[in-house]
């Protein structure tokens, strides 16, 4: 597994390595959720390298952030460690998110983390969705819970969802599905469709001033003063 | 620089004694707290507005009018006046009356309010909250500056030939602060009018509000009211003071830990990561001076001292310590650090001087009732004859 640090987002350029970030809500060590995500990340890195590119992979493990996540849910404000995790997601070109299934749903830790993300943090970012469970009966959790969640966040989930029950780790089909999802992710990244959507249609989404998204408005220079509300603020009419 | 206290008038069971103040007791205690703040020489007392338990101040102008009669020097203000669910015409009338009875010791802070059911209870749509706040303030601004207002907007019934009475004291409207914690449109409106901008600066990480304050400063300059450094900024803060730091932490901890929004949070994290100070007067002074380093020279520092179920005796002691040991030092320090061309927050007498110089302020005298409870097309003896009231036609 290649683990490299994520570059700060303002260092990005056309020649830069592709920045992948794994988000894992697995809590065991070793964790099958983390393993599924790592294998997908490694496959994506291999594909990028095979076509002459380079890639880095960073990891956000949610287990060590569990208390920070719970406190931020209650207080409304993230800790520095949590803010750092958001910034790493914002700076990523593509994401691989992976969670265990508990009680017929995504882990509460994963959902709580997602609940804390700015609505515009991962707009049009390609994402591979992955989950692991103790039984194949939970296999629809990825498509029925994670896909709507990432649709709400306006991300671009890869067409192939990844799911692994214990028996899947003994079948080559899992490796094939991982390769398919990684290929989809790499093609989405190579097409540039995500950043093109974010660049072109950014003003059409709801944003929070001072947010964490890479394109968030942080100073008066970033703000669109031609909106109805801004005109009303300057003594105009709706 | 002005230093004061602000309260939302909440009631909660005292976690140490289990005692819950009645509404009658809390109202009486708010009055005592305001009087104490006046006695110890604080500059501002600000009262919030809520329309639901466990908060008592639903009618801030009534309570502040009473406090005005019992105090001598302190400026009365609000934290905040709900500019969304109140009719801006009533805000104009009630606060102008309060400004008269307080003899000019009044400014106010307008804000949106974040208690969701209050909007439907008052027939408003919270999804329109920002637009409501902006439009309502635009109207309020005119009602205090024009004898006769014809107006039509989106949210309120139109006005034809309307005069808000009484006209502001000396025909100089109360200074207005716009309170906002996340909305650049509100900061933009404050900047457009050259009004003050207030960040509550509590419950949030250190410097969390700096981007909005900086936004307001640059837009204040953009609209030509002065340089960005001269913009009128107010900050909140929260402090619990004891002579010895360890006593402060020991006394305050149960109040912090049992308060709903802090449950599960660590007091030490909050002290390190947010503007909250729990400690000796010197520690409060040191922490407060860091606000200036972060936000630049600013005009008003407010402290929350009577919330979180603190018994009134303890709140009064806090005000005593604030007024006698903390604020005098902060006044001196901030005065020596302040850039020479940064103005103070304007008081009524500053605004009167700015408008009239040495001349006598205008004292509007109405024309006589012409028999239909109206004074005719020109409401005051000295009204601009070109700005005539055009009353609604009754068919």
HADDOCK unambig.tbl for C-alpha pairs under 7 A between the chains (distance, minus, plus):
assign (segid A and resid 71 and name CA) (segid B and resid 265 and name CA) 6.67 0.50 0.50
assign (segid A and resid 75 and name CA) (segid B and resid 261 and name CA) 6.49 0.50 0.50
assign (segid A and resid 75 and name CA) (segid B and resid 262 and name CA) 6.97 0.50 0.50
assign (segid A and resid 77 and name CA) (segid B and resid 204 and name CA) 6.55 0.50 0.50
assign (segid A and resid 209 and name CA) (segid B and resid 182 and name CA) 6.76 0.50 0.50
assign (segid A and resid 209 and name CA) (segid B and resid 184 and name CA) 6.81 0.50 0.50
assign (segid A and resid 210 and name CA) (segid B and resid 211 and name CA) 6.37 0.50 0.50
assign (segid A and resid 218 and name CA) (segid B and resid 211 and name CA) 6.25 0.50 0.50
assign (segid A and resid 219 and name CA) (segid B and resid 211 and name CA) 6.47 0.50 0.50
assign (segid A and resid 219 and name CA) (segid B and resid 215 and name CA) 5.71 0.50 0.50
assign (segid A and resid 220 and name CA) (segid B and resid 215 and name CA) 5.22 0.50 0.50
assign (segid A and resid 220 and name CA) (segid B and resid 218 and name CA) 6.96 0.50 0.50
assign (segid A and resid 229 and name CA) (segid B and resid 131 and name CA) 6.31 0.50 0.50
assign (segid A and resid 229 and name CA) (segid B and resid 185 and name CA) 6.68 0.50 0.50
assign (segid A and resid 230 and name CA) (segid B and resid 185 and name CA) 5.68 0.50 0.50
assign (segid A and resid 232 and name CA) (segid B and resid 134 and name CA) 6.26 0.50 0.50
assign (segid A and resid 232 and name CA) (segid B and resid 135 and name CA) 6.59 0.50 0.50
assign (segid A and resid 233 and name CA) (segid B and resid 134 and name CA) 5.56 0.50 0.50
assign (segid A and resid 233 and name CA) (segid B and resid 185 and name CA) 5.88 0.50 0.50
assign (segid A and resid 233 and name CA) (segid B and resid 186 and name CA) 6.81 0.50 0.50
assign (segid A and resid 233 and name CA) (segid B and resid 188 and name CA) 6.07 0.50 0.50
assign (segid A and resid 233 and name CA) (segid B and resid 189 and name CA) 4.47 0.50 0.50
assign (segid A and resid 234 and name CA) (segid B and resid 189 and name CA) 5.68 0.50 0.50
assign (segid A and resid 234 and name CA) (segid B and resid 192 and name CA) 5.58 0.50 0.50
assign (segid A and resid 235 and name CA) (segid B and resid 138 and name CA) 5.97 0.50 0.50
